[in-house]
Amino acid sequence: MARCYGLVGAGENGREFEWRGETLAILTEGERRFVNVDLQSSAGIDRASSLNLASSGLADYVSSSSLFHSTVSSVFSSDPPPPAATRRRGRMAAVLRHPVDRALEHYREVRSQVPSLRSMTAEEYADGDLVEENLVTRLLSRHLVSEGGDEEDMGPLDQSHLDLAKEVLRRKALILLHGDRDVTADSLRRIERYFGWTGGQGLTEDSRCRETVLESHISVEAGREVEFGAPPQEGDPTYIKLLERNRLDVELYEYAQILFSAQSDLPARVARKSENEGKTWWPTRNCVMNGKFNADPPDMDWYSVQSELRVVEGK
């Protein structure tokens, strides 16, 4: 979608070492434009923070998954900064897909990237130790990231971690779903309205570009089915195994679907800069306050993406 609107991104790419010591700059590769930062490692995140990525104005959006909390805490500030501050606040949009679909996508990636595993079957993957169990719950509850910011399995999850993950989504995120064509198209329209993105060529051209993105997505999915075979279907033993190994993520996804419905009346250009920008914000407000996006002024529906929520032992 970024190419539809000429957006410059900053995200995870594994190239932190390549840019170490350089100042921030916008790079172009094909139709993709991005800032020379890598948010995949703690070192890359520290570099982006030290170079004031957010306040530089170079990136239109920041994407992060594996080190989400570290990225947010380092790159963005939790309170409205004074005029001379070098950080800025961010607003969060979370893209979620069904945990089994996500697991199968990871299976395909592993097969493609690791030569010794190219003959591995989906059944073998589901039975093995490569499955990323309840990954989204771990990420949102910060139960996958060590104090140093590097990935580290911090042990079993329980209901408190799931509750925290749900609360982070409820209070912080515009929910987007990666699913069938209609759901994905709806998600694309929502993020356009939320951030006020436009290609500058009118609604018709924006719609055409969105359709091109959807068609490309469908084509890629079809190609993967040809390469890796038809995925296991609901009720198949492999599907059931992956479902059981991601039980908490399944419940989290079902909750995200509820939030997706609650946010169906998302107004246009909620993320507009207003007279309240930089003033005291309303930390008790959230994305589904009073059920839907209806706060007045609209800015009251949003506050910092940085989460101070933590799992407390025994709660």
C-alpha positions as CSV (number, residue, x, y, z in Angstrom):
1,M,0.0,0.0,0.0
2,A,2.9,2.4,0.7
3,R,3.6,2.8,-3.0
4,C,0.0,3.8,-3.7
5,Y,0.5,6.9,-1.6
6,G,4.2,7.6,-2.1
7,L,4.9,6.8,1.6
8,V,8.4,6.4,3.1
9,G,8.6,3.6,5.7
10,A,10.9,2.5,8.5
11,G,10.9,-1.1,9.6
12,E,12.7,-4.4,10.0
13,N,15.1,-5.5,7.3
14,G,18.2,-7.0,8.9
15,R,20.5,-4.4,7.5
16,E,21.5,-2.5,10.7
17,F,25.2,-3.4,10.3
18,E,25.2,-2.0,6.7
19,W,24.1,1.5,7.8
20,R,26.0,1.7,11.1
21,G,27.6,5.1,11.5
22,E,25.6,6.7,8.7
23,T,23.1,9.6,9.1
24,L,19.5,9.1,8.4
25,A,18.6,9.1,4.7
26,I,15.7,8.0,2.4
27,L,16.7,5.2,0.1
28,T,14.8,3.9,-3.0
29,E,14.7,0.3,-4.2
30,G,12.3,-0.2,-7.1
31,E,9.0,1.3,-6.0
32,R,9.8,1.1,-2.3
33,R,11.1,4.1,-0.4
34,F,12.4,3.7,3.1
35,V,14.7,5.2,5.8
36,N,18.0,3.5,6.3
37,V,17.2,2.1,9.8
38,D,16.6,-1.5,10.9
39,L,14.1,-2.0,13.8
40,Q,14.8,-5.7,13.9
41,S,17.5,-5.6,16.5
42,S,18.1,-3.7,19.7
43,A,21.2,-2.1,18.2
44,G,19.2,-0.9,15.2
45,I,16.5,0.5,17.4
46,D,19.0,2.4,19.6
47,R,20.5,3.9,16.4
48,A,17.1,5.0,15.1
49,S,16.4,6.6,18.5
50,S,19.7,8.3,18.8
51,L,19.3,9.8,15.3
52,N,15.8,11.0,16.3
53,L,13.9,9.0,13.6
54,A,10.5,10.1,14.7
55,S,11.2,13.9,14.8
56,S,13.2,13.8,11.6
57,G,10.0,13.7,9.6
58,L,11.7,11.3,7.1
59,A,9.4,8.3,7.8
60,D,5.7,8.4,7.1
61,Y,5.1,5.2,9.1
62,V,7.1,2.8,11.3
63,S,6.5,-0.9,11.2
64,S,7.6,-3.3,13.9
65,S,6.7,-6.8,15.1
66,S,9.3,-8.8,17.0
67,L,10.5,-5.9,19.0
68,F,7.4,-3.9,19.1
69,H,7.6,-2.6,22.7
70,S,11.3,-1.8,22.4
71,T,10.7,0.2,19.2
72,V,7.8,2.2,20.7
73,S,9.6,2.9,24.0
74,S,12.8,4.1,22.2
75,V,11.5,5.9,19.1
76,F,8.4,7.5,20.5
77,S,7.7,9.4,23.7
78,S,4.9,8.6,26.1
79,D,3.8,12.2,26.8
80,P,3.3,15.2,24.6
81,P,6.9,16.6,24.2
82,P,7.8,20.2,24.7
83,P,8.5,22.2,21.5
84,A,12.3,21.5,21.7
85,A,11.9,17.8,22.2
86,T,13.4,15.4,19.7
87,R,10.8,12.7,19.9
88,R,7.2,12.5,18.7
89,R,4.2,10.4,19.7
90,G,2.8,7.7,17.5
91,R,-0.6,6.1,16.7
92,M,-0.9,2.3,16.4
93,A,-2.5,0.2,13.8
94,A,-2.2,-3.6,14.3
95,V,-2.6,-6.1,11.4
96,L,-3.7,-9.5,12.6
97,R,-4.4,-12.8,10.8
98,H,-5.8,-16.1,12.0
99,P,-3.0,-17.9,14.1
100,V,-3.1,-21.0,12.0
101,D,-2.8,-19.0,8.8
102,R,0.1,-17.1,10.3
103,A,1.8,-20.4,11.4
104,L,1.4,-21.9,7.9
105,E,3.0,-18.7,6.5
106,H,5.9,-19.2,8.9
107,Y,6.2,-22.8,7.8
108,R,6.5,-21.7,4.1
109,E,9.1,-19.1,5.1
110,V,11.2,-21.7,6.9
111,R,11.0,-24.1,4.0
112,S,12.0,-21.4,1.5
113,Q,14.9,-20.0,3.6
114,V,16.5,-23.1,5.1
115,P,17.8,-25.5,2.4
116,S,17.8,-28.5,4.8
117,L,14.1,-28.1,5.6
118,R,12.8,-27.7,2.0
119,S,11.3,-31.2,2.1
120,M,9.6,-30.7,5.5
121,T,5.9,-31.3,5.5
122,A,3.3,-29.2,7.3
123,E,2.6,-32.2,9.6
124,E,6.3,-32.4,10.6
125,Y,6.3,-28.6,11.2
126,A,3.2,-28.8,13.4
127,D,4.8,-31.6,15.5
128,G,8.2,-29.9,15.7
129,D,9.8,-27.1,17.7
130,L,9.8,-24.5,15.0
131,V,6.2,-23.4,15.7
132,E,6.0,-19.9,17.1
133,E,3.5,-20.7,19.8
134,N,1.1,-17.8,20.8
135,L,3.5,-15.3,19.3
136,V,1.2,-12.3,19.2
137,T,0.2,-12.8,22.9
138,R,3.9,-12.9,23.8
139,L,4.7,-9.8,21.8
140,L,1.9,-7.7,23.1
141,S,2.4,-8.8,26.7
142,R,6.2,-8.3,26.4
143,H,6.8,-11.9,27.3
144,L,9.2,-12.6,24.4
145,V,11.7,-9.7,24.8
146,S,14.4,-9.5,27.4
147,E,15.5,-6.3,29.1
148,G,18.2,-5.9,26.5
149,G,15.7,-6.0,23.7
150,D,16.8,-9.2,22.1
151,E,14.4,-12.0,21.5
152,E,14.2,-14.5,24.3
153,D,11.6,-17.1,25.2
154,M,10.6,-16.1,28.8
155,G,8.6,-19.2,29.6
156,P,5.0,-20.3,29.6
157,L,2.1,-17.9,29.2
158,D,-1.1,-17.8,31.3
159,Q,-4.4,-15.9,31.3
160,S,-2.8,-12.8,32.7
161,H,-0.6,-12.4,29.6
162,L,-3.7,-12.9,27.3
163,D,-5.6,-10.3,29.3
164,L,-2.8,-7.8,28.9
165,A,-2.5,-8.5,25.2
166,K,-6.3,-7.9,24.8
167,E,-6.0,-4.7,26.8
168,V,-3.1,-3.4,24.7
169,L,-5.2,-3.9,21.5
170,R,-8.4,-2.4,23.1
171,R,-6.7,0.7,24.4
172,K,-4.0,1.3,21.8
173,A,-4.8,-0.1,18.3
174,L,-6.8,0.5,15.2
175,I,-7.5,-3.2,14.3
176,L,-6.8,-4.4,10.8
177,L,-7.5,-8.0,9.7
178,H,-5.6,-10.0,7.1
179,G,-8.2,-12.4,5.8
180,D,-10.4,-13.0,2.8
181,R,-10.6,-10.4,0.0
182,D,-13.5,-8.4,1.6
183,V,-12.0,-8.2,5.1
184,T,-8.6,-7.3,3.7
185,A,-10.1,-4.6,1.5
186,D,-12.1,-3.2,4.4
187,S,-8.9,-3.0,6.4
188,L,-7.1,-1.2,3.7
189,R,-9.9,1.4,3.5
190,R,-9.8,1.9,7.3
191,I,-6.1,2.5,7.4
192,E,-6.5,5.0,4.6
193,R,-9.1,7.0,6.5
194,Y,-7.4,6.6,9.8
195,F,-4.1,8.2,8.6
196,G,-5.7,10.4,5.9
197,W,-3.6,8.7,3.2
198,T,-4.2,9.7,-0.4
199,G,-2.2,9.3,-3.5
200,G,-3.0,12.8,-4.5
201,Q,-4.7,11.6,-7.7
202,G,-8.3,11.4,-6.4
203,L,-10.5,8.6,-5.0
204,T,-10.7,6.7,-8.3
205,E,-6.9,6.3,-8.6
206,D,-6.6,5.5,-5.0
207,S,-9.2,2.8,-5.3
208,R,-7.5,1.4,-8.4
209,C,-4.2,1.1,-6.6
210,R,-5.9,-0.6,-3.7
211,E,-7.5,-3.1,-6.1
212,T,-4.0,-3.7,-7.6
213,V,-2.6,-4.5,-4.2
214,L,-5.5,-6.9,-3.5
215,E,-5.0,-8.7,-6.8
216,S,-1.3,-9.0,-6.2
217,H,-2.0,-10.4,-2.7
218,I,-4.4,-13.0,-4.2
219,S,-1.9,-13.9,-6.9
220,V,0.9,-14.4,-4.4
221,E,-1.3,-16.6,-2.2
222,A,-2.2,-18.7,-5.3
223,G,1.4,-19.1,-6.2
224,R,2.3,-20.3,-2.7
225,E,-0.4,-23.0,-2.9
226,V,1.1,-24.2,-6.2
227,E,4.6,-24.3,-4.6
228,F,3.8,-25.7,-1.2
229,G,0.5,-27.5,-1.9
230,A,-2.9,-26.8,-0.5
231,P,-2.8,-25.8,3.2
232,P,-4.5,-28.1,5.8
233,Q,-8.1,-27.2,6.2
234,E,-10.1,-26.7,9.4
235,G,-10.7,-30.1,11.0
236,D,-7.5,-31.7,9.5
237,P,-5.1,-33.2,12.2
238,T,-2.4,-30.7,11.2
239,Y,-4.8,-27.8,11.5
240,I,-6.0,-28.9,14.9
241,K,-2.4,-29.3,16.2
242,L,-1.5,-25.8,15.1
243,L,-4.7,-24.5,16.7
244,E,-4.0,-26.2,20.0
245,R,-0.4,-24.8,20.1
246,N,-1.8,-21.3,19.6
247,R,-4.8,-21.5,21.9
248,L,-4.2,-18.1,23.5
249,D,-3.5,-16.4,20.1
250,V,-6.8,-17.9,18.8
251,E,-8.7,-16.3,21.7
252,L,-6.8,-13.0,21.1
253,Y,-7.7,-13.1,17.4
254,E,-11.4,-13.7,18.2
255,Y,-11.3,-10.7,20.5
256,A,-9.6,-8.6,17.8
257,Q,-12.5,-9.5,15.5
258,I,-14.9,-8.0,18.1
259,L,-12.8,-4.8,18.2
260,F,-12.8,-4.8,14.4
261,S,-16.6,-4.7,14.4
262,A,-16.7,-2.1,17.2
263,Q,-14.5,0.2,15.1
264,S,-16.6,-0.1,12.0
265,D,-17.7,3.5,12.1
266,L,-14.2,4.8,12.1
267,P,-14.4,8.5,10.9
268,A,-12.4,10.0,8.2
269,R,-9.0,11.5,9.0
270,V,-9.1,10.8,12.8
271,A,-5.3,11.3,12.8
272,R,-5.5,14.9,11.6
273,K,-3.3,17.4,13.4
274,S,-5.5,19.6,15.5
275,E,-5.3,22.5,17.9
276,N,-4.9,19.9,20.7
277,E,-1.7,18.5,19.3
278,G,1.0,18.9,21.9
279,K,-1.3,19.7,24.7
280,T,-2.3,17.4,27.6
281,W,-3.9,14.2,26.3
282,W,-6.5,12.0,27.9
283,P,-4.9,8.8,29.1
284,T,-8.3,7.3,30.2
285,R,-9.7,7.3,26.7
286,N,-9.3,4.5,24.3
287,C,-10.3,3.2,20.9
288,V,-13.6,1.8,21.9
289,M,-14.6,4.3,24.6
290,N,-18.4,4.3,24.7
291,G,-18.4,1.5,22.2
292,K,-17.2,3.3,19.1
293,F,-15.2,6.2,17.8
294,N,-17.4,9.1,19.0
295,A,-15.3,11.2,21.3
296,D,-15.5,15.0,20.9
297,P,-13.0,16.2,19.9
298,P,-11.9,13.1,17.9
299,D,-8.4,13.4,19.4
300,M,-9.7,12.2,22.7
301,D,-10.1,8.7,21.2
302,W,-6.3,8.4,21.0
303,Y,-3.3,8.5,23.2
304,S,0.3,7.3,23.2
305,V,1.0,3.9,21.7
306,Q,3.6,3.4,24.4
307,S,2.2,0.9,26.9
308,E,3.0,1.1,30.6
309,L,1.0,-2.1,31.2
310,R,2.9,-4.9,32.8
311,V,2.0,-8.4,33.9
312,V,2.1,-8.5,37.7
313,E,2.7,-11.8,39.3
314,G,-0.4,-13.2,40.9
315,K,-2.8,-11.0,39.0
